[in-house]
Amino acid sequence: MATLSIAHGPVTIVTLDRPDVRNAFNEDMIAELTAFAGAVPADGSVRAVVLRGAGPVFSAGADVQWMSRMVGFSREENLADARGAASMFLALDRIPVPVVGRVHGAALGGGSGLAAVCDVVVAADDAWFGFTEVALGILPAMISPYVVRKIGLSAARELCLSGARFTAARAREIGLVHTVVPAADLDRAVDEHLALFHKAAPSAIARTKRLLTDVHGRRPADVLTLTVDQIANQRVSPEGQEGLRAFLEKRPAAWTTKAKPAGS
């Protein structure tokens, strides 16, 4: 049985669809999310991805039955299992279009990890977050690179070492969440972010997303050649030329035709 519901379109809506278990991860969901992420094209046909959860919560983390099987795993089996989850987060992080997380209810463990790999997170004001792995005697290992990058080492140490749950307001304060609204306004807030992405050139977004990852944590002098090459390449690209000409001619660029969310 599929664990995701996907509405394909210029704005592709991906719904974690295991509401009976609070959209918890298992091997099937990990495989489906990995496959989806690897298939998102960078040709402009998809302008954004919205990640959401079915039912009362976004995602409660790991599935209990999946975790019960881990108890009997050998180290080799644990390595294979962990590689699958780590590959999923890496694939989601590398999606070449903006990924907007729409969070309601709870986002715990891997659910908060999903928020960490989203480019923008919109949360209901009554949503809860938590890097709760240590309370189970395990580590937030696969999500740690994205969590530290997103919220910084200080907040990560506080929250990952304690396993404490925290509010949407706190999540916004530390940078895990970007917009907090009443639950009834979630879709409106998501649409406001999508409208901004539609004004930007698809290739510029994809290359900027990769560029920000490549320069993060490095000295400016060490990435000088990279940044110079990237801007020169984009300026002479078809979309770079179109954007510059549209600006000088005071007209909308060709890519600004607004795409509607899938299923709308």
HELIX and SHEET records of a PDB file:
HELIX    1   1 PRO A   19  VAL A   21  5                                   3    
HELIX    2   2 GLU A   27  ALA A   39  1                                  13    
HELIX    3   3 VAL A   64  MET A   70  1                                   7    
HELIX    4   4 ARG A   75  ASP A   93  1                                  19    
HELIX    5   5 GLY A  110  VAL A  117  1                                   8    
HELIX    6   6 GLU A  133  LEU A  136  5                                   4    
HELIX    7   7 SER A  144  SER A  162  1                                  19    
HELIX    8   8 ALA A  168  ILE A  174  1                                   7    
HELIX    9   9 ALA A  183  ASP A  185  5                                   3    
HELIX   10  10 LEU A  186  PHE A  197  1                                  12    
HELIX   11  11 PRO A  202  VAL A  215  1                                  14    
HELIX   12  12 PRO A  220  VAL A  223  5                                   4    
HELIX   13  13 LEU A  224  ARG A  235  1                                  12    
HELIX   14  14 PRO A  238  LEU A  248  1                                  11    
HELIX   15  15 ALA A  254  THR A  256  5                                   3    
SHEET    1   A 6 LEU A   4  ALA A   7  0                                        
SHEET    2   A 6 VAL A  11  LEU A  16 -1                                        
SHEET    3   A 6 ALA A  48  GLY A  53  1                                        
SHEET    4   A 6 VAL A  99  VAL A 103  1                                        
SHEET    5   A 6 VAL A 120  ALA A 124  1                                        
SHEET    6   A 6 THR A 179  VAL A 181  1                                        
SHEET    1   B 3 ALA A 106  LEU A 108  0                                        
SHEET    2   B 3 TRP A 128  GLY A 130  1                                        
SHEET    3   B 3 ARG A 165  THR A 167 -1                                        
END                                                                             
